[in-house]
Every structure is written in C-alpha cells, then in structure tokens.
Amino acid sequence: MKFRPFIQYENTVGGLFLRRINRFVAEVLVDGKQEYVHVKNTGRLKELLVPNAKVTLQISDDPNRKTVYDLISVYKPKLKWVNIDSFAPNVLMKQFLENGGFYDVVKPEYSYGDSRFDFYMERQGSKYLREVKGCTLTVDPGTGIGLFPDAPTERGVKHLNELAEAAKNGFHCSICFVIQMNGIHMVYPNNATQPEFGRALIRAAKAGVSVICYSCHVEADSIKITSEMGDCRYAEMSEG
C-alpha cells in the first residue's frame, strides 16, 4: 500500500469507563468527575467496555449537544488501544479509494437493488461495489484473528446477499473489514453470535465477492490502515 489512510483525533482527553447506560450513552470518570459521554458505536462491545478500562474521549465542538464527549477508543492490555468509532472505517476507506490512484470514479452511499452500499467505483468502464465493516472483536489476540459481527446484523446479511447478486450481474464486488485493533490481520464470521451472517459471507465469496481485510495501527487518538489482505479461503469454507 503506497497510500496509508490516517485519522488523527483532535481535542482528546483520557478517562476511566464506569458503565454503559444504553447503546448510545456511557458514564466515564474524567478528571475525577462522572460524565455522560456519547458512544460512537452501537455494537455490544462487552469485551471492551468493562469497569475501570482506560478510554479516550474527543471533546465535541457542538454547543447544542447534550453530551460534551465522544468515546473513541478503549485500552485492552493484550491489544493496547482499540478504536471503537464506527465512522472511522468509512472515513479511512474513502481516503484510500480517492487517493490510491486506481479508480476513475468514487461515489459514497450508492443505492443498488434494495440496499445502499458504502461505495460505488468505476475504472476503465468496469463497475465496482464495496461494503465496509469495522471489526472490534477478537476472542484470542494471539491468533491474529478478529470476528464479525459482535451483535446480530440483519442489514449486514442483506448487504452480502445483494453483493452476491450484483457480482452475478457483472459488478466487481467486495466486502471489506477495517480491523480497528492492533495485531489482528484476518476476520472470520462470528458464527456463535450470528450463523446466518457466516453462511451469507460464504455464499457471497463463492459468488465472486472479494473479502478484504485491512490491518490497522491504533493509538489512543489515532488510527491508520497499514496493510491489505485478501483471502480466498472464505469461498472454500462450508456453510455448516
């Protein structure tokens, strides 16, 4: 990769996680004071958001917001910092697609069939569709393997089925996992959480959808894509 997409968060402070109140709000100790903060990820994150975990918060510049802070990263000893900003994967991928010099056209948020995909691209008359997912879950960091999803996603299954259909109709299709953890380089379906997603991923791969994993280097206040890895083994897996 010649171009390495990068996000540097400004106006950040540290804190200690106390508890998650709902999908969107958590309570964090900041400079000895309990604060309500916005969680920029609606996934379960139960392996990450544990009491007294070190977290990084970004201070919002919107005076009308109910919460002053956004929770963007969590420290987990075996992984170091984990980025949990659900917007980060698409921001990084947009940088990569627009600056990589490969595509003639890049359009975010593209409608095809009954779905809206993250990106549509063109190159020398060929058409591409790409869906992007962020991965923040691993059971054993030593294996270098992440799991997706961490919570059931019917939308994700629908995207895979639509990508498989688009591939049959001549599109170059891909699903890309941006791994928001250090030391994790491959993503496999989390069949314990949602077997249906795993089956849909395998069917999509067999239909010609590329499965691409992007490794990242994560710090408390930054995330950078460092490498890209495709794997044909998805198409060889059994649906079980």
Buried (B, 14 or more C-beta within 10 A) or exposed (E): EEEBBBBEBEEBBBBBBBEBEEEEBBBBBBEEEEBEBBBBBEBBBEBBBEEEBBBBBBEBEEEEEEBBBBBBBBBBEEBBBBBBBBEBBBBBBBBBBBEEEEBEEBEBEBEBBEBBBBBBBBEEEEBBBBBBBBBBBBEEBEEEBBBBBBBBBEEBBBBBBBBBBBBEEEBBBBBBBBBBBBBBBBBBBBBEBBBBBBBBBBBBBBBBBBBBBBBBBBBBBBBBBBEEBEBEEBBEBEEE
